[in-house]
Amino acid sequence: MKFFWKIYFSFIAVFLIAFGLFGTWMIQAAFESSYQKALEDGEWDNRMYQLAFEMNLSSMDEENRTEEMIPIMAAAVVQNFSDTGNLYRVYSEDQKLLYESQSSSVRGTDVLPVLSEDQPCSYSLYRLGEQTWLVYACRSAMGGQVYLLESLTDISSIYEESASYYNMYRMMMLVLILAMTVVVFVIAGMLTRSVNRLSHTTRRFTNGDLDARAAETGGDEIAELSKDFNQMAVTLSDKMAELTLQAQRQEDFTASFSHELKTPLTSIIGYADMLRTLDCSKEEVVDAAGYIYHQGKRLESLSRKMLDMIVAGKQELNLHALDVQNLAEEAVQITDESRQAQHIVLTVELEEGCIMGDRTLLISAVTNILENARRAMPTGGQIHIRGRNYPMHYLLCVSDNGCGIEAKEISRITEAFYMVDKSRARREGGAGLGLALCSRILELHDARWKIFSRPGLGTDIVIRFHRGEVQDEDI
């Protein structure tokens, strides 16, 4: 079968099924709604009938509550109801008919036998020829006497209305099918033209137009093929953009690494050459040696962090349950000397808890975060460490009141060698690797972190760790 006819018959089949199911559901829903309303109205009418009957019965003296008086009293009750066309009957406890508002051939319903003290009310449907009756009955006990009250409502109109809807629906379906045969014939012809458009788009993409995309219309095989083509094109474009970005980052990394090496090496070579060629005073020798020493320490720090980044991505993690307070105390001790030199106040507010991780790597991560916070503030700043326990994780927050970070810079501060304030970072001995190393370590621990910062107000770094149970050796 040709693709055109596959499309044609598929559309017709889908239309018939969809409209058939939808129309049937709509008609059935309308019938159910009318039927439920009829049940509610029938129950309400029977309740009102029972209430009026019991009120009139209670107003009569006990000696007048005879089987001869019941029909008279029941007729008076029925006269107060509006003319709804309903039938009302009163039976004695042994199902003897005492009163009937009008004669009817509806007899022997199955409602009365099921009435009891446990089930005082019930209803059923009774079909008589083309008529359908809703029969409601209730049990009424007054003064030691039990009466069975029955009300009958003709609900044939509901079924007649449903039948008329079905007849109307069949006529509408016939008209719609005739119209759809023409519409689908035109649409099928239009859809087959999409094959040529897809072929043209493929040639454009092959010739270098990476933005070329196929039109995704319809739900047939051509539309699926168009979607697959577009997904392939997006994937290829993203991969090429990713390779380009990766190459650019590699180039930036190489340039930054070369620059970070060049600056201290230039100072070391310059001062060493001065010491070698010139007759310097003792003070000049001390100054030159100091410059050489500090620049050498900077190179040592750079090489150590580069090695940590390489090792962190390749070593096998040895995860243990670690006490958070012990972990934080060790990181605080490591950074204590540099922090005191700037008269920075550190406050620690940690809830007892433990996390799963590698002790050495996590101490390195927390230490780098504390050092980064220290470098971001002037003398006399404040750093606050907080920790909170939650059912499945532990939140650790490091806050400072330093210079803060611009929003556009936050997404890049975890890149290697990236520094928001290069002059300040180099003055403090940083190389832009601290947060990059932290990011790598936290990623290895499947820990999530978020950086919140506002320029001039400070920075908050929130880390979510997986919880663990502390062993004796960790306490």
Buried (B, 14 or more C-beta within 10 A) or exposed (E): EEBEEEBBEBBBEEBBEEBEEEBEEEBEEBBEEBBEEBBEBBBEBBBBBBEBBBEBBEEBEEEEBEEEBBBEBBBEBBEEBEEEEBBBBBBBEEEEEBBBBEEBEBEEBEBBEEBEEEEEBBBBEBEEEEBBBBBBBBBBEBEEBBBBBBBBBBBBEBBEBBEEBBEEBEEEBEEBEEEBEEEBBEBBEEBBEBBEBBEEBBEBBEEEEEEBBBEBEBEBEBBEBBEEBBEEBEEEBEEEEEEEEEEEEEEBBEEBBEEBBEBBEEBBEBBBEBBEEEEBEEEBBEBBEEBBEBBBEBBEBBEEBBEBBEEBEEEEBEBBBBBBBBBBEBBBEBBEEBBEEBEBEBEEEBEEBBBBBBBEBBBBBBBBBBBBBBBBBEEEBBBBBBBEBEEEBBBBBBBBBBBBBEEEBBEEBBBBBBBBBBEEBBEBBBBBBBBBBBBBBBBBBEBEBEBBBEEEEBBBBBBBBBBBEBEEEBE
